[in-house]
Amino acid sequence: MAETRVYIVSDSLGETAERVAHGAAIQFDTDVRIERVPYVVNQEGIDRVLNRAVRGSSVIVYTMVRPELREYLAKAAEDRGIPHVDVMGPVMGALQQVLHTPPRLIPGLSHRLDQEYFARVEAVEFAVKYDDGKDPKGIREADVVLLGVSRTSKTPVSLYLANHRLKVANVPLVPEVPVPGEVFREGRLKAVGLMIEPELLMSIRRQRLKSLGLGSSAQYATMERIMVELDYAWDIFNRLKCPVVDVSNHAVEETATRVLALRNKEATGQ
């Protein structure tokens, strides 16, 4: 008896159909060989697979988004007496009935979406790792370097941009702490400063101290200290000649969108 073989035919990678086939084959005590044939994008490719299939010992499992290829494969397999299973077509058909809109019919779209997902995860992990100047080495790999005094939304803006797959490092500006040299070397062209109105910053810092159970008279929240820090921040921004975004009374999403626009403008040279 010929070896039992399942051919996975796909116009993309075929990973989805392969997982389904493995899940089904494991329910049988008989050995089943699964062979994936990716990137089949025309009738000739389908014919090559069917010419290898053996009636009575082969099964075709396929995921193809183009309906004409699905129909061709189904008819050709039927004519040869080869069992065949369309993994994707019936689901897309059912969704089309409910959504009342045609599918995009783009092969490999789920794989591209997976890549985007993992890129977002990687960017979020990057933002956490290089948050608040923890490791200045991240400045070399960052797409954007955010600089600002404490409570200018550096961390939330970094995480928001990470969801746009941007790797963001942020650096706190404290007069008593020298700015890492990497900012002036590798980070100069990626730097964006965050600025805020002094009175608003004082209010935010006092609320922060209150939430920590500390008195609002601490130097951290005095106007004198705030002005020293903001003057220092402006000095750094001027040395870097970097764009500055005012975060005063703006939601994180608004600030991040403005940073994103600046980054895109820099990337396109406009």
N, C-alpha and C positions, 0 to 999 in steps of 0.2 A: 504493500500500500504506500502511496506517495506521502511524503511529509506534509502534515497539516500546516498551512501557512496563511497568515493574515497580512494582506498588503494594505498599508496605510497610505492613501493617496491624498495629497493636499496641494493647494495652490500657494501655501505658505510653508510653515515648518511642519505642520501635522502633529504637533504635540498634544492637542486636545483629543483627536481621534485615537492617538496611541494610548493615552491614559484610559480611554473608554475600553479599548480592545484588551488592554492588560487586565482591567477590572473584570471583564467578562471571561477571559481565558483562564484566570486563576480559579474559577469555579469548576474547572474540569481537571480530572486526574491525568488526562492525556497531554503530552508536550505539544505546545503550539508555538511555532516560530512567527514572530511579528517583525515585519520588515517595513520600515518607513520610507516612502518615496516622496520627498518634498518638492515644492516649486514646479508642480505640473500645471502648465498654463495654456496648454493647447490640446487638440484632439490627438496629435501624434504622440504626445507624452502619455496620454491615457491608453492608446493602442499598445505602446511598448510594455506597459504594466500588464494589460490583459493578455498579451501574447505569452507572458511568463506564467500566468495563472493556469492552474490545472483543474478541470472540472471534477468535482467530487472531493477535492482536498484543499481548495483555496477559497478565501473569503476576501472581498474588497470592502474596506471601511474608509469612507472619504469625507473630507471637509473642504468644500469648494464654494466660494461665494458667488461665482458667476453662474446663473441658472442654465445657460446653454451648455456649459461643460458638465454640470450635474446631470442634465437630461441626456447628453451624449453618453456619459459613462453608464448611467442606469440602463439605457437601451442596449448598448454594446455588451454589457455584462449579462443582461437578460438573454440576449441572442445566443450567448455562449454557455448559458446555464450556470453562471458563476453567481453565488449568493452575494448580495451587495447591500450595504447599509449607509444611508445618508445621515450623518450625525448632525449637520448644521441646517440643511435646507428646511426640514419641517418646523424647526424652532423659529427660523427667520420668517417663514410663511405665517405662522401663528401670530408673531409679533406685528407683522405688517397688517394683519386683519384688525388687530386691536388698536394699533397706533395710527392707522390710516395714512401711513407715509412709507415710501419705498426705502429699502436699505441702501447704504452707500456703496456696497459691493466693492470694497477695497480689501484685497488679500493682505493678510498679515497685520491687520489693524489691531487685533488684541495683543499681538506681540509688541507692537509699537507702544500701546498703552501700558503694558507691563514695564517697558523700558522707562517710560515717563514716571511711572510710580516709583521705581527703584531710584531714579535720579532725584525725585523729591525726598525720599527717605535719606539718601546720602547727603543731600543738602541740609536737611534738618539736623542730622547727626553732626555735620560740619559746624553748623551754627552753635550747637550746644557745646561742642568741644572747644571752639575758639571764642566763646562768649566772654565778655568783660576782660579781654586781654589776657586770658589764661595762658595762652601760648602764642607768642608773636610769630612763630614759624608759620602759622596758618595764613598770615598776610600774603605770603608768596603764592599760595594756592587759591586765595579768595578771588571771587569775581567782583566783590564790592567790599570796601572797608569803611565801616561807619565809625565816626568819632564824635564824642560829645561828653559833656559833664554828666554827673549822676542824675538820673530821673529824666532823661530826654528820650526815653522809649527805644533805646538802642536794641535791647533784647527782643521785645515784641516785633519791632520792624524787621530785625534779622530773621526771625522765624516766619514772618509773613512772606518775605522775599524768598525764603527757602522753599515755600510751596510753589514758587515760580521756577524752581530748580536752580536758583542762584546760590552759590556758596558765599556766605557772608561772615566776615570776621568783624567784631566790634571792639573798639579800644576806648576805655574811659580816660577822660582828660582830667588829671589832678595836678595842680601846680607843683606839689612836692614830689611827684613821680615823673621821671623823664619819659617822654614818648619813645617807644621802641624804635631803634634805627631802621627797622624793616619798613616802617610807615613811610619814611622819607626816601627809601630806596625802591623797594618793590611795590609799595602801596600808594605812591604819589598819584598815579594816573587812575587809580580805582577809588580814591578817597572821596567821601561825601561827609560834610559836617552837619551835625544836628544842633540847632540853636533854639532857645526858648526865652520868652519874656521873663525878666527877673522876678516880678511880682507873682506870676503864675508858678514859677519854679519854687519860690519860697512857700507858697500855699501847699504845693504838692509834697515838698519835703517835710513840712510840719505835719501833714496828714500821715506821712510815712512814719515819722517818729512816734506819733500818737498810736498808730497800729502796733508798734513795737513796745508800747508801754513806756516810752521815754518822754521827757519834757520837751516842749517845742522851742525852748530857749537855747538848745544845743547849738554850737557854732555852725554845724552843718546846715541849719535852716535860717541863719541870720542873713540880712541883706548885705552886710559887709563881706561876708565870706562868699556869698553867691556872686557878687560883682567881681571879686578877685578871680573866681573860677571862670566866669564868662569872659573876662578880659583875656585870661590865659588861653581859653579856647579860640577866641578870635585871632590871637597871635599865631596859634598853630595853623588855623585855616589859611591865614594870609601867607604863611611860610610855604604851605603846600600848594597855594593857589587853587584850592579845591572848591567845588560848588557847595553851597550851604542851604539847607532846608530848614525853615522855621516850623517847629512842631507845635507851636502855641495854639491851643484850642482846635487841634486837628486830630481826627481819629487815626489810629494806627494804619488803617487801610489807606487813608488819604496820604499820609506821609510816605508809606511804602510805594504807593503809585507814583508819587513825585520822584522818589529815589530811582524807581525803575525807569521812568521817563528820561532822567538824566543819564542813567547808565546806557540806555538804548541810543540816546543822542551821541554819547561819547563813542559807542561802538560803531555807529554809522558815519561818524565824522561830520555830522550836521551841526 
